[in-house]
Amino acid sequence: MIATFTDFGVNGPYLGQMKAVLFARAPGVPVIDLFPDLPPFDARAAAYLLPACARDLPPDCVCLCVVDPGVGTERLPVAVLADGRWYVGPDNGLFALVVRRATEVEAFAISWRPSRLSDSFHGRDLFAPVAAMLACGRRPQMREIEPSSLERASWPDDLPRIVY
């Protein structure tokens, strides 16, 4: 199974274009929209929501996570294997809490590149093909990195409880 986790929203072409790549490259693999309308450009909010939303997914699921206000910058494209689930997306803090809370973690910098890579839509051109490969049991070209080298925001483990 592939689960999308994005701030694209359900209106407009972006989620559909990304899912078209998934269906073309991983035919027969179910794709669900785990959370298609995260707060826009807010990797911090998404980082807190991701572990809570992903906890009920099957262990071999691939989570395609794209909340990427830094697309086109020097941030790394990464794949994280945490407690049996793959997480694919940008290294912008999005996976900080997944990594911190996991008991078993491996992290990889994605070296594979498509023949066409836009400057502004890595979700479609880079992350979706990688997620499809992983869902089909194939590993794209990646190099292992220390999980501690991933972008780790100094955010607390949990959001503070607000009492009114």
C-alpha positions as CSV (number, residue, x, y, z in Angstrom):
1,M,0.0,0.0,0.0
2,I,1.1,3.6,-0.7
3,A,-0.4,6.3,1.5
4,T,-0.1,9.9,0.4
5,F,0.5,12.6,3.1
6,T,0.5,16.1,1.5
7,D,-0.5,19.7,1.7
8,F,-1.7,19.7,-2.0
9,G,-5.4,19.5,-1.1
10,V,-8.0,17.6,-3.1
11,N,-8.8,20.5,-5.5
12,G,-6.4,21.1,-8.3
13,P,-4.1,18.9,-10.3
14,Y,-1.2,18.2,-7.9
15,L,-2.5,15.1,-6.0
16,G,-3.9,13.7,-9.2
17,Q,-0.7,14.0,-11.1
18,M,1.3,12.4,-8.3
19,K,-1.2,9.5,-8.0
20,A,-1.0,9.0,-11.8
21,V,2.7,8.4,-11.5
22,L,2.0,5.9,-8.6
23,F,-0.6,4.0,-10.6
24,A,1.6,3.9,-13.7
25,R,4.7,2.7,-11.8
26,A,3.1,0.5,-9.2
27,P,0.1,-1.1,-11.0
28,G,-2.1,-3.0,-8.6
29,V,-0.7,-1.4,-5.5
30,P,-3.5,0.3,-3.5
31,V,-3.1,4.0,-3.0
32,I,-4.9,5.8,-0.2
33,D,-5.0,9.5,0.7
34,L,-4.0,9.4,4.3
35,F,-4.0,13.2,4.7
36,P,-4.2,15.1,1.4
37,D,-4.8,18.6,2.8
38,L,-2.3,19.3,5.6
39,P,-1.7,22.9,6.6
40,P,0.0,24.4,3.6
41,F,3.8,24.7,3.7
42,D,3.9,23.8,7.4
43,A,6.4,20.9,7.8
44,R,6.3,21.4,11.6
45,A,2.5,20.7,11.8
46,A,2.9,17.8,9.4
47,A,5.7,16.3,11.4
48,Y,3.4,16.1,14.5
49,L,0.5,14.7,12.5
50,L,2.5,12.1,10.6
51,P,3.3,9.6,13.4
52,A,-0.3,9.8,14.6
53,C,-1.8,9.2,11.2
54,A,0.6,6.5,10.1
55,R,0.4,4.3,13.3
56,D,-2.5,2.2,11.9
57,L,-1.0,1.6,8.5
58,P,0.3,-1.9,7.8
59,P,4.0,-2.4,8.5
60,D,5.0,-2.7,4.8
61,C,3.3,0.5,3.8
62,V,5.1,3.3,1.9
63,C,4.2,6.8,3.1
64,L,4.7,9.3,0.3
65,C,5.1,12.6,2.3
66,V,5.3,15.9,0.5
67,V,5.1,19.1,2.4
68,D,8.0,20.9,0.8
69,P,8.2,24.7,1.0
70,G,11.9,24.3,0.2
71,V,11.5,22.4,-3.2
72,G,14.3,23.4,-5.5
73,T,16.7,24.1,-2.6
74,E,19.6,22.1,-1.3
75,R,17.5,19.9,1.0
76,L,18.0,16.2,0.5
77,P,15.5,13.8,-0.9
78,V,15.3,11.0,1.7
79,A,13.7,7.6,2.4
80,V,13.4,6.5,6.0
81,L,12.6,3.0,7.1
82,A,11.0,3.3,10.5
83,D,9.5,0.3,12.3
84,G,8.8,-1.5,9.1
85,R,7.2,1.5,7.2
86,W,8.9,3.5,4.5
87,Y,8.6,7.3,4.5
88,V,9.7,9.1,1.3
89,G,10.0,12.9,1.0
90,P,12.1,15.9,1.6
91,D,14.6,16.2,4.5
92,N,13.0,19.4,6.0
93,G,12.1,18.2,9.5
94,L,9.0,16.3,8.3
95,F,10.4,13.0,9.5
96,A,11.9,14.3,12.8
97,L,9.3,12.8,15.1
98,V,8.9,9.6,13.2
99,V,12.6,9.0,13.6
100,R,12.7,10.1,17.2
101,R,9.8,7.8,18.2
102,A,10.8,4.7,16.2
103,T,12.5,1.7,17.8
104,E,14.2,0.7,14.5
105,V,15.3,3.3,12.0
106,E,17.4,3.4,8.8
107,A,17.8,6.5,6.7
108,F,18.8,6.9,3.1
109,A,19.7,9.9,0.8
110,I,18.0,9.2,-2.5
111,S,20.5,9.3,-5.3
112,W,18.2,8.1,-8.1
113,R,17.0,10.9,-10.4
114,P,14.4,10.7,-13.2
115,S,15.1,11.7,-16.7
116,R,12.8,14.7,-16.1
117,L,13.0,16.6,-12.8
118,S,11.1,19.8,-12.5
119,D,12.3,22.6,-10.2
120,S,9.0,22.8,-8.5
121,F,7.3,19.4,-8.4
122,H,9.6,16.8,-6.8
123,G,6.4,15.1,-5.4
124,R,5.5,13.9,-8.9
125,D,8.9,13.6,-10.5
126,L,11.1,12.2,-7.8
127,F,9.2,11.1,-4.6
128,A,6.3,9.4,-6.3
129,P,8.5,7.2,-8.5
130,V,10.7,6.3,-5.5
131,A,7.6,5.4,-3.4
132,A,6.3,3.2,-6.3
133,M,9.7,1.4,-6.5
134,L,9.7,0.7,-2.8
135,A,6.1,-0.5,-2.8
136,C,7.0,-2.9,-5.6
137,G,9.9,-4.3,-3.6
138,R,12.6,-2.5,-5.6
139,R,15.2,-0.2,-4.0
140,P,16.1,2.9,-6.1
141,Q,19.7,4.1,-5.9
142,M,20.2,5.4,-2.4
143,R,23.0,5.7,0.0
144,E,22.6,5.0,3.7
145,I,23.0,7.9,6.0
146,E,22.9,8.2,9.8
147,P,19.3,8.9,11.0
148,S,20.9,11.5,13.3
149,S,22.0,13.5,10.2
150,L,18.4,14.1,9.2
151,E,17.0,17.5,9.7
152,R,16.0,17.4,13.4
153,A,14.1,20.4,14.5
154,S,14.4,21.2,18.2
155,W,10.6,20.8,18.5
156,P,9.3,19.0,21.6
157,D,8.2,15.4,21.3
158,D,4.6,16.4,21.7
159,L,2.7,19.6,21.3
160,P,2.0,21.3,24.6
161,R,-1.5,20.8,25.9
162,I,-3.4,24.1,25.8
163,V,-5.8,24.5,28.8
164,Y,-8.5,27.1,28.5
